[in-house]
């Protein structure tokens, strides 16, 4: 059974940093693309970043490019999202998701999801 567990969320002031972690089990981790998505109240779940499988490319949403960094440690079955220069508009529940395919920006391509972790950025 596949499990994805996010951690590291919290409350931070604007301009601050947080590092999210996504620990995976029950899957051949290096063979999956792992992405981060976020959902703010009343909004659609949106793509944030993805680390594609087997050393593939990394991709970021324009809104976080230059501020967020995704990294994976295949030995630990974990993907991280380092978030710097946080803004109030980054406030959302952040989800990690795994895709045995390409790892697109489209959330419906992802097969497994975590429960999410709340990130709140105060102004």
trRosetta pair geometry for C-beta under 8 A, 3 or more apart (Angstrom, degrees):
i j d omega theta_ij theta_ji phi_ij phi_ji
1 26 5.1 -73 88 -129 37 156
2 24 7.4 -20 -164 -165 87 91
2 25 7.2 165 -149 88 44 54
2 26 4.1 -154 -93 95 42 121
2 27 5.0 33 -113 -42 108 110
2 98 7.1 -123 -179 54 138 141
2 112 4.7 -75 123 -118 140 151
3 24 7.1 162 87 -152 57 46
3 25 4.9 2 53 54 98 97
3 26 5.8 94 9 11 72 125
3 114 8.0 65 173 -107 59 77
4 22 5.8 -5 -171 -174 98 101
4 23 7.4 156 -154 78 47 44
4 24 5.3 -11 -102 -101 74 78
4 96 5.3 -139 171 89 130 103
4 97 7.1 161 75 -100 174 29
4 98 6.3 -176 -69 -15 135 108
4 112 5.8 134 -16 135 121 106
4 113 6.5 -113 54 155 133 18
4 114 3.7 -101 109 -65 98 89
5 22 7.1 154 74 -154 40 51
5 23 4.9 -19 60 59 96 94
5 24 7.9 -178 20 -76 69 34
5 114 5.8 158 -94 -135 17 118
5 115 7.4 6 -124 20 58 99
6 9 7.2 44 138 -24 111 108
6 20 6.2 -14 -164 -174 99 109
6 21 7.0 152 -153 83 49 51
6 22 5.3 -19 -95 -98 70 76
6 94 6.5 -178 -169 99 153 88
6 95 6.8 -120 -37 -130 149 36
6 96 5.4 157 -78 4 103 103
6 114 4.6 125 -20 126 95 153
6 115 6.9 -140 29 59 100 66
6 116 6.1 -14 43 -152 144 11
6 117 4.1 -133 123 -18 117 111
7 20 7.1 157 81 -157 39 62
7 21 5.0 -13 60 59 88 99
7 23 7.4 14 7 -2 110 106
7 117 6.1 154 -111 -90 16 148
8 18 6.1 134 152 169 96 98
8 19 5.4 -88 -164 98 143 56
8 20 4.2 -180 76 -113 128 41
8 21 5.1 118 -25 7 129 78
8 117 6.3 70 56 138 62 163
9 18 6.9 45 -125 173 35 149
9 20 6.4 29 -61 -102 68 101
9 94 6.4 174 -86 34 116 110
9 117 3.4 179 -17 150 126 101
9 118 4.8 131 149 67 146 43
9 119 4.8 -113 -141 -66 95 66
10 18 6.3 179 45 -118 93 131
10 118 7.7 90 -68 92 17 79
10 119 7.1 9 44 -119 38 57
10 120 7.3 -86 134 37 33 83
11 120 4.7 -20 -107 74 73 108
11 121 8.0 169 -156 -83 52 26
11 122 6.6 31 -175 -20 97 109
12 16 3.9 -138 171 87 113 138
12 17 7.1 -138 -166 52 156 21
12 18 5.6 -141 -26 -48 150 107
12 86 5.7 68 96 58 125 154
12 119 7.6 -24 20 -165 107 84
12 120 7.4 148 24 84 61 58
12 121 5.8 -24 74 -110 83 69
12 122 7.4 -169 93 19 33 81
13 16 5.0 101 61 -22 66 123
13 121 7.3 60 173 -163 13 68
13 122 5.4 -46 -111 67 56 92
14 86 6.3 -133 -134 97 42 76
14 87 5.9 35 -137 -126 98 40
14 88 5.9 -35 -83 -41 114 78
14 121 5.7 85 -83 167 63 104
14 122 6.6 -108 -24 90 79 45
14 123 5.3 32 -26 -119 134 46
15 85 6.1 -22 -134 -135 46 51
15 86 6.7 -56 22 52 12 67
16 86 5.4 -30 67 35 66 116
16 121 7.4 -172 49 -131 100 92
17 82 7.2 -6 -169 -177 111 80
17 83 6.2 163 -153 90 61 60
17 84 4.7 -10 -103 -106 105 62
17 85 7.7 22 -79 -13 80 37
17 86 6.7 170 -89 -18 31 106
18 83 5.0 0 59 57 79 110
18 86 6.8 43 6 -58 96 144
18 119 6.2 -170 61 -128 160 113
19 80 5.9 -11 -176 -169 101 109
19 81 7.0 163 -157 80 53 49
19 82 5.0 -15 -109 -105 90 66
19 83 7.1 -178 -86 20 37 73
20 36 7.2 109 85 -122 141 136
20 80 6.7 150 82 -160 55 54
20 81 4.3 -1 55 53 106 100
20 83 7.0 44 -6 -11 98 113
20 94 5.8 -83 -106 107 164 147
20 96 7.8 176 139 -50 121 109
20 117 6.2 168 -133 65 111 139
20 119 7.5 -66 -67 -65 122 124
21 78 5.8 -19 -167 -168 99 115
21 79 7.5 147 -159 80 50 44
21 80 5.5 -22 -102 -103 65 74
22 34 6.5 175 93 176 141 129
22 36 7.5 -156 -33 -86 140 89
22 78 6.5 151 76 -157 52 61
22 79 4.6 -10 56 59 110 90
22 80 7.5 -162 19 -74 76 30
22 81 7.7 53 -15 -11 105 99
22 96 3.4 43 -114 -22 148 171
22 114 6.2 -133 -137 -31 100 149
23 76 7.6 -72 -122 147 87 91
23 77 6.4 64 -163 104 64 91
23 78 5.1 -21 -99 -100 64 92
24 27 6.1 -55 162 47 119 107
24 29 5.3 139 84 -107 132 108
24 32 7.7 -154 -175 62 168 144
24 34 7.2 -114 -44 -104 142 136
24 77 4.6 -121 66 166 83 100
24 78 7.1 -175 13 -83 79 39
24 79 7.5 43 -19 0 113 94
24 98 6.4 87 -119 -63 139 140
25 77 6.5 85 -77 134 53 154
27 31 7.8 -129 157 61 91 96
27 32 5.9 27 139 -30 133 142
27 98 6.4 124 79 145 167 162
27 112 7.2 -144 -43 10 151 161
28 31 4.3 19 109 24 110 122
28 32 7.0 140 84 -22 66 93
29 32 6.1 -71 -157 32 34 108
29 34 7.8 -2 -165 -47 82 130
29 74 5.7 165 103 -144 114 73
29 77 4.3 -153 -66 -124 158 81
30 53 6.6 101 154 -161 48 82
30 54 6.0 79 155 -81 90 57
30 74 4.4 38 -81 -141 100 133
31 53 5.4 27 -174 -161 26 134
31 54 6.5 29 -108 -48 48 97
31 100 6.8 11 129 -138 94 80
32 53 5.5 160 75 -90 9 114
32 98 4.4 4 168 -167 142 105
32 99 6.3 140 -167 64 85 38
32 100 5.6 -53 -108 -91 82 53
32 103 8.0 116 164 -74 55 109
33 50 5.7 14 175 -179 110 114
33 51 6.8 176 -155 89 64 47
33 52 4.6 -24 -109 -127 104 53
33 53 5.0 -82 -55 -31 62 85
33 56 7.1 -47 -94 62 95 135
33 98 7.1 148 80 -157 51 53
33 99 4.5 -20 64 63 103 98
33 100 7.8 -168 21 -83 79 7
33 101 7.0 -45 17 79 122 49
33 102 6.5 9 -25 120 152 29
33 103 2.4 -140 -169 -76 161 120
34 50 7.0 166 88 -152 37 67
34 51 5.4 -5 60 57 85 94
34 72 6.3 121 48 -95 130 130
34 79 4.4 -163 113 -40 142 156
34 96 6.2 4 -179 -175 99 107
34 97 7.2 163 -154 82 56 41
34 98 5.3 -21 -101 -100 76 73
34 99 7.7 -177 -79 21 31 73
34 103 7.5 -24 14 -122 24 124
35 47 6.8 -48 178 -141 133 86
35 48 7.4 142 172 54 85 76
35 49 6.6 180 -152 95 70 45
35 50 3.8 -26 -98 -99 94 89
35 51 7.5 -178 -81 22 48 57
35 96 7.0 161 86 -154 42 59
35 97 5.2 -19 63 62 90 92
35 98 7.9 173 20 -84 71 27
35 99 6.9 25 -2 -2 111 114
35 103 6.1 159 -50 -160 107 90
35 110 6.4 -108 41 -87 120 135
36 48 4.2 -52 103 68 96 122
36 49 4.9 19 42 50 106 84
36 50 7.4 -157 20 -73 62 49
36 70 6.5 -160 1 -99 120 121
36 79 7.7 -156 -51 125 96 125
36 81 5.0 54 -67 -76 162 145
36 94 6.1 -8 -169 -173 105 102
36 95 7.1 151 -156 80 54 46
36 96 5.6 -34 -96 -98 66 68
36 97 7.8 159 -93 18 20 79
37 45 5.1 40 155 170 127 102
37 46 6.3 167 -160 83 84 31
37 47 5.8 -48 -107 -102 84 36
37 48 5.8 178 -106 1 24 93
37 94 7.4 159 84 -155 41 55
37 95 4.9 -18 65 63 91 98
37 96 7.9 156 20 -98 73 20
37 97 6.2 19 2 -1 114 123
37 107 5.7 58 -104 -103 158 112
38 45 7.1 176 89 -152 25 66
38 46 6.0 -24 62 60 74 82
38 48 5.4 71 -9 -53 101 124
38 90 7.7 -49 177 -168 171 62
38 92 3.8 78 172 108 110 145
38 93 6.6 160 -154 79 66 43
38 94 4.9 -27 -98 -100 90 66
38 95 7.0 172 -87 17 36 75
38 119 7.6 -50 -129 39 125 121
39 43 6.4 -176 -162 83 63 85
39 44 7.2 -97 -124 138 91 26
39 45 4.2 -40 -76 -96 109 73
39 46 7.2 143 -86 11 56 68
39 92 5.6 150 67 -171 27 108
39 93 5.3 -18 60 57 86 94
39 95 7.1 25 -1 -7 102 115
39 116 7.7 -52 36 -123 106 141
40 43 4.4 31 65 32 89 128
40 89 8.0 -45 -79 -167 155 59
40 91 6.3 79 -117 98 105 73
40 92 4.3 -74 -68 -97 70 94
40 93 7.9 170 -82 15 31 67
43 46 7.3 -33 140 -20 115 111
43 92 7.9 -66 63 -113 125 114
45 95 7.1 -16 -150 28 126 134
45 107 5.5 68 101 -83 117 165
46 61 6.9 58 147 -99 106 157
47 50 7.4 -37 -162 -33 108 104
47 61 5.3 151 103 -66 84 112
47 105 4.1 -37 -70 -161 173 82
47 106 7.6 -29 -59 -51 128 21
47 107 6.9 -150 -66 -58 81 83
48 60 7.3 -28 157 -148 52 67
48 61 5.5 -70 -133 6 30 120
48 64 5.8 32 -161 7 81 156
48 68 6.7 -57 171 115 104 168
48 81 7.1 28 121 -140 135 145
48 94 7.2 -5 -13 -136 160 98
49 58 7.0 -1 -174 -176 100 92
49 59 6.7 171 -151 89 55 54
49 60 4.9 -10 -103 -106 90 70
49 61 6.9 -96 -59 3 59 78
49 64 6.7 -89 -50 88 103 139
49 68 6.0 -141 -41 119 139 126
49 70 4.1 180 136 -38 136 133
49 81 6.4 151 49 -119 133 108
50 58 7.0 178 88 -149 54 52
50 59 5.1 4 50 52 95 95
50 70 7.1 135 69 91 6 173
50 103 4.6 157 169 165 136 108
50 104 7.7 134 -30 89 171 9
50 105 7.2 -130 -12 -84 132 56
51 56 7.7 131 168 72 53 81
51 58 5.5 -12 -105 -105 65 87
51 70 5.0 -151 -48 133 102 121
51 71 7.2 102 -84 -133 147 12
51 72 4.7 174 120 -25 160 120
51 79 5.9 -170 32 -132 134 122
51 103 7.5 -86 83 -170 29 156
52 56 3.0 -65 100 92 113 123
52 57 5.3 32 21 53 131 58
52 58 7.1 -143 7 -74 82 38
52 59 7.6 57 -34 -2 104 100
52 102 7.0 -33 -132 173 119 52
52 103 4.3 -167 -106 50 79 147
53 56 5.5 35 57 6 44 122
53 100 7.9 37 -55 -150 153 39
53 103 6.7 169 -14 -30 81 129
56 103 7.1 148 90 36 140 139
58 70 5.8 177 -150 68 118 109
59 103 7.8 155 25 125 119 103
59 105 7.0 -98 121 -68 137 96
60 64 5.5 -122 -176 82 110 93
60 65 4.5 137 103 -86 131 77
60 68 6.4 159 -136 74 125 103
60 70 7.4 -179 -83 -1 91 111
61 64 5.2 63 67 21 91 97
61 65 7.0 -140 91 -34 41 84
61 105 7.4 118 -82 -137 83 120
62 65 5.6 -38 -141 3 35 120
63 89 7.9 -102 -175 118 127 121
64 67 5.4 -105 -166 62 60 101
64 68 4.0 -5 166 13 117 125
64 83 7.6 -61 -151 -124 118 90
64 90 7.7 94 -97 -110 101 110
65 68 7.6 -53 -80 43 20 85
67 83 6.8 24 138 -159 92 61
67 84 5.3 -144 -169 72 68 75
67 85 4.6 -102 -132 60 110 109
67 86 7.6 139 170 -75 128 42
68 81 6.1 -10 -169 -175 110 91
68 82 6.7 156 -157 83 54 56
68 83 5.1 -10 -106 -106 90 67
68 84 7.2 -177 -80 26 40 69
69 81 7.4 158 79 -157 44 45
69 82 4.4 -6 57 56 96 108
69 84 7.8 28 -1 1 97 106
70 79 6.6 -2 -170 -179 95 104
70 80 7.0 161 -153 84 47 56
70 81 5.5 -16 -99 -103 74 72
70 82 7.9 -161 -72 22 26 72
71 79 7.2 168 88 -156 39 61
71 80 4.9 -10 61 57 87 103
71 82 7.1 25 6 -7 109 107
72 78 7.0 170 -153 95 62 47
72 79 4.5 -27 -101 -103 86 78
72 80 7.3 -177 -84 17 36 71
73 76 4.3 20 108 34 118 107
73 77 7.8 -34 93 19 76 19
73 78 5.1 3 54 62 100 92
73 79 7.8 -173 21 -82 63 35
73 80 7.5 44 -7 -13 98 106
74 77 7.1 30 -163 -78 38 43
79 96 6.2 151 69 -142 121 139
81 94 7.1 -136 64 175 153 144
81 96 8.0 -163 -22 -82 122 103
83 86 5.7 55 141 -79 108 101
83 90 6.9 141 -174 180 136 151
83 119 7.4 25 57 -146 167 153
86 90 5.1 -105 -157 50 84 149
86 119 7.7 -130 -143 168 138 120
86 121 4.6 -150 145 -111 114 135
87 90 5.1 113 58 -11 68 99
87 121 6.1 89 102 120 22 156
88 91 5.9 -18 -178 -14 53 114
88 121 5.0 -151 -100 98 37 101
88 122 7.0 19 -100 -155 94 12
88 123 4.8 -17 -60 -62 134 95
89 121 7.8 -38 33 64 31 131
90 119 6.4 -54 133 120 93 127
90 121 5.2 59 62 -6 96 144
91 119 6.3 -152 -129 105 43 75
91 120 5.1 35 -130 -129 104 49
91 121 5.0 -131 -61 28 86 81
92 118 8.0 -152 113 -143 30 55
92 119 6.2 6 56 57 58 97
93 116 4.2 20 169 178 111 133
93 117 7.0 151 -158 70 69 25
93 118 5.4 -38 -101 -94 72 62
93 119 7.6 154 -107 18 22 73
94 116 6.4 145 71 -153 36 74
94 117 5.5 -27 61 62 91 80
94 118 7.7 156 14 -105 78 12
94 119 5.5 40 -17 -7 116 118
95 113 5.8 -7 178 -163 125 100
95 114 5.7 178 -156 62 72 86
95 115 7.8 -149 -118 93 90 15
95 116 4.7 -40 -81 -90 82 82
96 113 7.5 157 88 -151 46 52
96 114 4.9 42 52 6 82 126
97 107 7.1 103 23 -147 173 77
97 110 3.8 26 153 177 128 153
97 111 7.9 140 178 44 92 42
97 112 6.4 161 -157 85 62 53
97 113 4.8 -16 -104 -100 91 71
97 114 7.2 -124 -69 8 52 76
98 110 6.5 119 67 -161 27 95
98 111 6.3 -50 93 58 76 86
98 112 4.4 -2 49 57 101 106
99 102 7.1 -34 126 60 131 45
99 103 5.1 162 66 -88 127 58
99 104 7.5 -129 163 19 174 67
99 109 5.4 26 -128 127 138 91
99 110 4.6 -83 -68 -110 97 62
99 111 5.9 128 -114 3 49 85
100 111 6.1 3 0 6 92 144
101 104 7.7 -13 103 -13 113 92
101 109 6.1 -96 61 178 130 108
102 109 7.3 -44 54 171 89 147
103 109 7.7 170 -112 115 15 130
104 109 4.8 79 39 23 110 162
106 109 4.8 84 83 -11 95 109
107 110 5.9 -51 -168 19 50 114
110 113 6.6 89 123 -68 122 86
114 117 7.9 -11 122 -21 131 85
